[in-house]
């Protein structure tokens, strides 16, 4: 189906599921995570606390994905995934691709046909935007039965994503 690049606020996307670039605690934070929890309301945090109490006492591992309600968001679900922190000394790109791959798997299990993704790990986790886009597109372009949107916050990130997508070469 392809990947649509969208400039804007992911919390306003009209989709079945919104992917959250969460921290491992699942208890909210800054950036996309904080915005989703603030706009989605306490129902998301309540379900995240229940997940921590039942399955993820030590937190959600990097690259894994799990779903909760979307609370007050227009989406039905939030799919939480924990991206890796960028490292120049260690290649963590497989973990970043796992975030997208596992989120798509969860979306499929839920029956979600439209999914909005943020650019995972490209904020406070320090992943270079151009490579983060490359990693995302490597996985998302293979989502055959799901309408996928990669939502970029800000004109610079959106322009970078457009540039990378225009030159994206299949291996």
N, C-alpha and C positions, 0 to 999 in steps of 0.2 A: 504493500500500500504506500510505502514511502514515509518519509518523516517531514512534517511541517515545522519550519522554524518560526517561532512566534516571539515578538518582543513584548514583554509585559510582566504582570504580576501573576504568578502561578495560582494564587489563591482565588483568582477570579475566573479561572478556566471552567468552561461548561463541558465537563467530561465525566465518565463513569468513575475514574480513579485518578488521584493526584499522587505523585511520588514525592515523598519527603526525604530530603537529604538530612537524615537524623544523626544525632550522636548516639553512642552505644547505650546510654542510659534510658533512651526512649522517653525521657521526661521533659522534653522541650529544651530550647537553647536559643541561639541567635540565628541570624540569616533566614534562610528558607524555613528551617525548623521552627524558629520562633514565630514567624509570620503565620505558618499553618496552624500552630497551636493557638495563637491569639485570635485569629479569624474563625477558626473551627470551634473554639470554645472548650469547656471543661470535659465534654464527653470523650474527646480524643485522649486527653490526659488520663481519664479514668480507665479507659481500655488499655492504655500503655502501662499503667500501674498494675493492672490485672495480668498482663503479659509478663511483666517483671516478676510478679509473685508466683506465677505458675510455670513458665517455661524459660524465662531469660533472667534468672536471678543475678547472673554476672553481666548482664547486658546483651544486646544483640551483636553478634560477631560481625566484623567488617565483611562486606560483600553479600551478606544474607538479607532477606526481605520478609516482612510480615505486615499484615493488614489490620486496620482498625476501622471503625466508623469514621466518617468525615465530619461528624457533628454539624455545625452551622454552615459548612461549605456547600456549594451547589453539587459537588461530587457525591457519590455514594460511599466511596472508600478513600482512605489514605493508606498508601503502601509505604512503609518506613524502610529505608535501607541506610546502612552506614558505609560511607565512602572511606577510602584510605587517605591518609595524610601524604602529601607529595614528598618524595625523597629523591634527591639527585644521586644518591649513593646506591639505591635499591630500586629495581624495577617492580612497581606495584600495579602496573597497568592491568594485569589479569584480575586483580581484586576490584578495580574500578569497573571493568567490563562485567564482572560477576554481579555488581549492583544492578546494572541495567538488565542483564539476563534473568536474574532471580526475581526482579520486580515484574518483568514481563510474564514469568511463570506464575507468579501469584495473581496477576491480573487475569490471566487465562483461567486459573482455578476459580476465580470469583465470577467469571463470565463478563468481565469488563471488556468492552470493544473499543473504548476511547480512553487513552491514558496520556496525561501530561507529565513530563519529566522536567526537573530543573537540571542545570549543568552540575552534576554531582562532583564534589571535592574541589571545585574551582573557586570557592570563596575562602573562608578562613583556613581551609585545609591546604591551600596554597598550590593546587594543581594548575599549571599553565593553561590558560583558556583555550588556545589553539589545539593543544594535545587533548584536553578534556573533551572538546568537540569531536576530535578524531576518534577517541575511544568510544564515545557515546554512539556516533554514527556507525561504527563497526558492528555494534550489536543491534541498534534500533532499526537499521535498514532491513533487517531480516525478520521483522515482526509482520508476518504475512497476513494474519487475520485481525490485526489490531490497528486502529487509527492512532498514530503516535504524534505527539507534539513535543518538541524540545523548546521549553520556554526560557528565554534569556532575559535577565533583568538588566536593563541599560543599553544604550545605543552602541557602546563600544563592544560589549560582549556579543550583541546581535550582529554587528558588522563583521566581527571575527568569525562567528559561526557561518555567516553567508559566504565569506571568503573561503573558509575551509571546505564547506559543503560543495562549492563550485569546483574545487580542485580535487575532491575526494576520489581516490582511485581504488578500485576493487583489487584486492590481492588475489 
